[in-house]
Amino acid sequence: MGTGGRGGGAARDTLSVNPNVRIIAMADLYPKKCHSMRKSLARRYDERVSVDDKNIFGGLDGYRRVLEHPDVDIVLLTTPPGFRPSYLAEAVAAGKHVFAEKPTCVDPVGYRICLEADRAARAQGTAIVTGTQYRRQKNYMEVMRRIHEGQIGDVISATSRYCTSGIWNRPRKPGMSDAEYQLYNWMHFIWLSGDQIVEQAVHNIDAMNWLMGGPPVAAYGSGGRFTRPTGSQMWDNVSIDYAYPDNRLLSFQCRQIPHTKGENGSIVYGTDGIATIGAANKGASIRDRAGKEIWSMKGDINAAYQQEHKDLVDSIRAGKPIVELAETADSSLTAVMGRLAAYTGQQVDWDFITQQSMLDLFPKDLKLDESLPMDSYAVPGVTKLI
């Protein structure tokens, strides 16, 4: 469901690592994208891409036709994130196993839908694996094991950055409705992407929640926008202080500004040492307080992308389906909490965002050919905490 770049990547990963898996149905807003992806995949995987024309579905409700297909065992959810909670809930209700890309929600209402889907999947025995590949990347797994076993002493604080250059923007085409344009240029609309801290930087936030043993208790931060195109709701920089239990602090920053120095990774400070965890293939290392390296390991993110799909299929075949939606929902909401703290200029607590906030960004009665309000970007002190 969703045959763009991430959908194609997920399809290739599962076909590469699971020899007895076939792709038999596809859905996308535009069926021609399904046809294009089918052709591309078939060049490499031949008969394992066995999608008849009758099993290609378009439109906003095309995903439901995939869920209704009796021969579909696993669905790959790779549409823009705003759709993720409802798709997850319906996929579980249909009895399907699920691979869900990150993030799994962009607001508190979507978070609660995810938690209910997690509970329902566990009760019925269906799997949900999520696209948090660092949790299956060997150097990440090893450095986290060493930290949790005390190799750097007690964790005091951490810094994490996901700073890159600009990101894509798709100008509106003649004749596009409001809804069609927002779906086409989805990264720039918060109901669809959650902004960069949720859509992209959630990888590092998830790693830090893994480090700390769960989500933070509060977030306070700031940010703004200098380079975003007219009409974009996105900010281009966000800086958040996350307070975790036991007085541990994470200083987090994400940025997408052209011609700036990129930095992506995390540093963990302990009483006895410092762990450096690079993003993607940069590897991880541990040094003592004097600066002497005592351990290091290279990274292989491509293997991790494939491993999440292997673990999903292996768990199903073993009769022990993995269900990991709740922890990814926690990380997604941690990113949302940081966004709301920056957007409003307020401190946002975990109890508030999980128990009280009624923020629901998804449009009611979404229709492709109708008008859809395009609110301006958030302004601290003006944007309210809901």
C-alpha positions in Angstrom: 0.0 0.0 0.0 1.9 3.0 -1.4 4.2 2.3 -4.3 6.5 5.3 -4.1 10.2 5.2 -3.1 9.7 3.6 0.3 7.2 1.1 -1.0 9.6 0.0 -3.7 12.4 -0.3 -1.1 10.3 -2.4 1.3 9.2 -4.6 -1.6 12.8 -5.2 -2.7 13.9 -5.9 0.8 11.3 -8.5 1.5 11.8 -10.2 -1.8 15.6 -10.2 -1.4 15.6 -11.9 1.9 12.5 -14.1 1.8 12.8 -16.5 -1.1 9.3 -17.9 -0.7 7.4 -14.6 -0.6 5.4 -13.3 -3.6 3.9 -9.9 -4.2 0.3 -10.4 -5.5 -1.5 -7.1 -5.0 -0.7 -3.4 -5.0 -2.5 -0.2 -4.1 -1.7 3.4 -4.6 -3.5 6.7 -5.1 -2.5 6.5 -8.8 -2.6 3.0 -10.3 0.1 3.9 -12.9 2.6 4.0 -10.1 1.7 0.4 -9.2 2.2 -0.6 -12.9 5.6 1.1 -12.9 6.7 -0.6 -9.7 5.5 -4.0 -10.9 7.6 -3.6 -14.0 10.7 -2.5 -12.1 10.4 -5.4 -9.6 9.7 -8.0 -12.2 13.0 -7.3 -14.0 14.8 -8.7 -11.0 12.3 -11.0 -9.2 10.5 -12.4 -12.3 7.5 -14.7 -11.4 7.7 -13.7 -7.7 6.1 -10.4 -8.7 2.8 -12.0 -9.8 0.4 -9.0 -9.7 -2.5 -9.4 -12.1 -4.0 -6.2 -13.4 -7.2 -7.0 -11.5 -5.2 -6.9 -8.3 -3.9 -3.3 -8.8 -6.1 -0.8 -7.0 -6.2 3.0 -7.1 -7.9 5.9 -5.2 -8.2 6.7 -1.6 -9.9 3.4 -0.8 -7.7 1.1 -3.0 -5.9 -0.2 0.2 -9.2 -1.8 1.3 -9.3 -4.0 -1.8 -5.8 -5.3 -0.8 -7.1 -6.0 2.7 -10.1 -7.9 1.3 -7.9 -10.1 -0.9 -8.1 -13.6 0.6 -4.6 -14.7 -0.5 -2.8 -11.7 1.0 -1.0 -12.7 4.2 1.2 -9.7 4.8 0.6 -6.0 4.0 3.4 -3.4 3.6 2.2 0.0 4.8 4.3 2.6 3.0 2.0 5.5 2.3 2.5 9.0 3.9 2.5 8.7 7.7 -0.8 10.4 8.3 -2.6 7.3 7.0 -0.7 4.9 9.1 -2.9 4.6 12.2 -6.1 3.9 10.4 -4.4 1.5 7.9 -2.9 -0.4 10.8 -6.2 -0.7 12.6 -8.0 -1.9 9.5 -5.2 -4.3 8.6 -5.3 -5.9 12.0 -9.1 -6.1 11.9 -8.7 -7.9 8.5 -6.4 -10.5 10.2 -3.4 -9.5 8.2 0.3 -9.5 9.3 1.8 -6.1 8.9 5.0 -4.3 8.0 4.5 -0.6 8.9 7.0 2.1 8.0 7.9 4.7 10.5 6.5 6.9 11.9 3.3 5.2 13.0 1.4 8.3 14.0 1.6 12.1 13.7 -0.7 13.1 16.6 -2.0 11.8 19.9 -5.3 10.4 18.5 -3.3 8.4 16.0 -1.1 7.1 18.8 -4.0 5.7 20.7 -5.2 4.0 17.6 -1.8 2.4 17.3 -1.9 1.1 20.9 -5.3 -0.5 20.3 -4.0 -2.1 17.1 -1.0 -3.5 19.0 -3.3 -5.0 21.6 -5.6 -6.5 19.0 -2.7 -8.0 17.0 -1.3 -9.7 20.2 -4.8 -11.0 21.0 -5.4 -12.6 17.6 -1.8 -13.7 16.9 -0.8 -11.5 14.0 2.5 -9.8 13.5 3.4 -6.1 13.3 7.0 -5.2 12.5 8.0 -1.6 12.0 10.6 0.2 9.9 12.9 1.1 12.8 15.9 -0.6 11.2 18.4 0.6 13.8 16.9 -1.9 16.2 18.1 -4.6 13.9 21.4 -3.1 12.9 24.2 -5.1 14.5 26.4 -2.3 15.7 23.4 -0.6 17.2 22.3 -3.8 18.9 25.8 -4.3 20.3 26.4 -0.8 21.5 23.0 -0.7 23.3 23.8 -4.1 24.9 27.1 -2.8 26.2 25.6 0.4 27.5 22.7 -1.4 29.2 25.2 -3.8 30.8 27.1 -0.8 32.3 30.2 -0.5 30.0 30.0 3.4 30.2 28.7 3.4 33.8 25.4 5.1 34.5 23.9 7.1 31.6 23.8 10.8 32.5 22.8 12.5 29.2 23.0 12.3 25.5 23.0 14.4 22.4 21.4 13.4 19.1 21.3 15.2 15.8 19.6 14.6 12.5 20.9 17.6 10.5 20.9 17.5 6.7 20.5 19.8 3.7 17.1 20.6 2.1 14.4 18.2 1.2 12.2 17.8 -1.9 9.3 20.1 -2.7 6.8 19.3 -5.5 5.1 22.4 -7.0 1.3 22.2 -7.6 0.3 21.0 -11.0 -2.5 22.8 -12.9 -5.9 21.3 -12.1 -5.0 19.8 -8.8 -7.5 20.0 -6.0 -6.3 21.0 -2.6 -6.4 17.4 -1.3 -4.6 16.1 -4.4 -1.9 18.7 -4.1 -1.3 18.0 -0.4 -1.1 14.3 -1.0 1.3 14.9 -3.9 3.5 17.2 -1.9 2.9 15.4 1.4 6.1 16.1 3.2 5.2 19.7 3.6 1.8 19.2 5.3 1.8 18.3 8.9 -1.3 16.1 8.9 0.6 13.8 6.4 4.2 14.0 7.5 4.3 15.3 11.1 7.1 17.6 10.0 10.8 16.5 9.8 11.2 15.7 13.5 8.4 13.0 13.2 8.8 11.8 9.6 12.6 11.7 9.4 14.3 12.3 12.7 12.2 9.7 14.5 14.9 7.2 13.7 17.3 8.9 16.2 14.5 9.5 18.7 13.6 5.9 18.6 17.3 4.9 19.3 17.3 7.3 22.2 14.1 5.8 23.7 15.7 2.4 23.3 18.8 3.7 25.1 16.8 5.2 27.9 14.4 2.3 28.3 11.3 4.2 27.3 9.9 7.6 26.4 10.7 10.9 28.1 8.6 12.6 30.7 8.7 16.1 29.2 9.9 18.1 26.2 10.8 21.8 25.9 12.2 23.4 22.8 12.2 25.8 20.0 12.9 26.2 16.3 11.7 28.0 13.2 11.9 28.3 9.4 14.1 30.3 7.1 14.2 28.4 3.8 10.9 26.5 3.3 8.9 27.3 0.2 5.7 29.4 0.3 2.8 27.3 1.3 4.8 24.7 3.3 3.8 24.1 6.8 7.2 22.6 7.8 9.8 24.2 9.9 13.4 23.7 8.8 15.0 23.4 12.3 13.9 22.1 15.7 15.8 21.8 18.9 14.4 19.9 21.9 15.5 19.1 25.4 13.9 15.8 26.4 13.8 15.0 30.1 13.9 11.2 30.8 13.3 9.5 34.2 16.1 9.5 36.7 17.1 13.1 35.7 18.6 12.1 32.4 18.6 14.6 29.6 18.6 14.3 25.8 19.6 17.3 23.8 18.0 16.7 20.4 18.3 18.7 17.2 17.1 18.3 13.6 17.6 20.6 10.7 17.0 20.6 6.9 18.7 23.8 5.5 20.6 23.8 2.2 24.3 24.5 2.2 24.7 23.7 5.9 27.0 21.2 7.6 25.2 17.9 8.0 25.5 15.7 11.1 23.6 12.6 11.9 24.1 10.4 15.0 24.1 10.3 18.8 26.6 10.6 21.6 25.8 9.0 25.0 27.6 10.3 28.2 28.1 7.9 31.1 29.9 8.1 34.4 32.7 5.8 33.1 32.7 6.5 29.4 31.2 7.9 26.2 29.5 6.0 23.4 29.3 7.4 19.9 26.6 6.0 17.6 26.7 7.1 14.0 23.8 7.0 11.6 23.5 4.7 8.6 26.9 3.0 8.0 29.0 5.2 10.3 29.4 2.6 13.0 29.6 2.8 16.8 32.4 3.1 19.4 32.9 3.3 23.1 35.7 5.3 24.8 36.6 5.6 28.5 36.6 9.0 30.2 40.3 9.4 29.2 39.4 9.1 25.5 40.8 5.6 24.9 38.8 3.5 22.6 37.7 0.2 24.1 35.3 -1.0 21.5 34.1 -0.2 18.0 32.0 -1.8 15.3 31.2 -0.9 11.7 27.6 -0.3 10.5 25.6 -2.0 7.7 22.2 -0.3 7.4 21.3 -2.2 4.2 21.4 -5.5 6.1 19.2 -4.0 8.8 16.6 -2.9 6.2 16.4 -6.5 5.0 16.6 -8.1 8.5 13.3 -6.4 9.6 11.5 -8.2 6.8 13.2 -11.5 7.5 12.3 -11.3 11.1 8.7 -10.6 10.2 8.3 -13.6 8.0 10.4 -15.9 10.2 8.3 -15.0 13.2 5.1 -15.8 11.3 6.3 -19.1 10.1 7.5 -20.1 13.5 4.1 -19.4 15.0 5.6 -16.6 17.2 4.6 -13.4 15.5 6.5 -10.3 16.5 4.3 -7.3 17.6 6.4 -4.2 18.2 3.9 -1.4 17.3 3.6 0.0 20.8 7.3 0.9 21.2 7.4 2.5 17.7 4.2 4.4 18.5 5.9 5.6 21.7 8.9 6.9 19.7 6.6 8.5 17.1 4.7 10.3 19.9 8.0 11.4 21.5 8.8 13.1 18.2 5.2 14.6 18.1 5.7 15.8 21.7 8.9 17.6 20.7 7.2 19.2 17.7 4.3 20.5 19.8 6.7 21.9 22.4 8.5 23.8 19.7 5.4 24.9 17.8 3.6 26.2 20.9 6.6 27.4 23.0 5.3 25.4 25.9 6.6 22.5 28.0 4.8 19.3 27.0 4.5 16.4 29.4 4.1 12.7 28.5 1.1 12.4 30.7 -0.6 15.3 28.9 0.1 14.1 25.4 -0.9 10.5 26.1 -3.9 11.1 28.4 -5.3 14.5 27.7 -4.4 15.9 24.3 -7.2 15.5 21.7 -5.1 16.7 18.7 -6.3 14.9 15.6 -4.8 16.2 12.4 -6.4 13.9 9.9 -9.1 15.6 7.8 -12.7 14.5 8.3 -14.4 12.9 5.2 -11.3 13.3 3.0 -12.2 13.4 -0.7 -9.6 13.7 -3.4 -11.6 16.2 -5.6 -12.6 18.6 -2.9 -11.1 21.7 -1.2 -9.0 21.2 1.9 -7.9 24.1 4.1 -4.2 24.7 4.0 -3.3 26.4 7.3 -0.1 28.4 7.7 2.9 27.2 9.6 3.0 27.2 13.4 4.0 30.3 15.4 5.1 29.9 19.1 2.9 31.9 21.4 0.1 31.9 18.8 -0.3 28.2 18.1 -2.2 26.6 20.9 -1.4 23.4 22.7 -4.4 21.1 22.2 
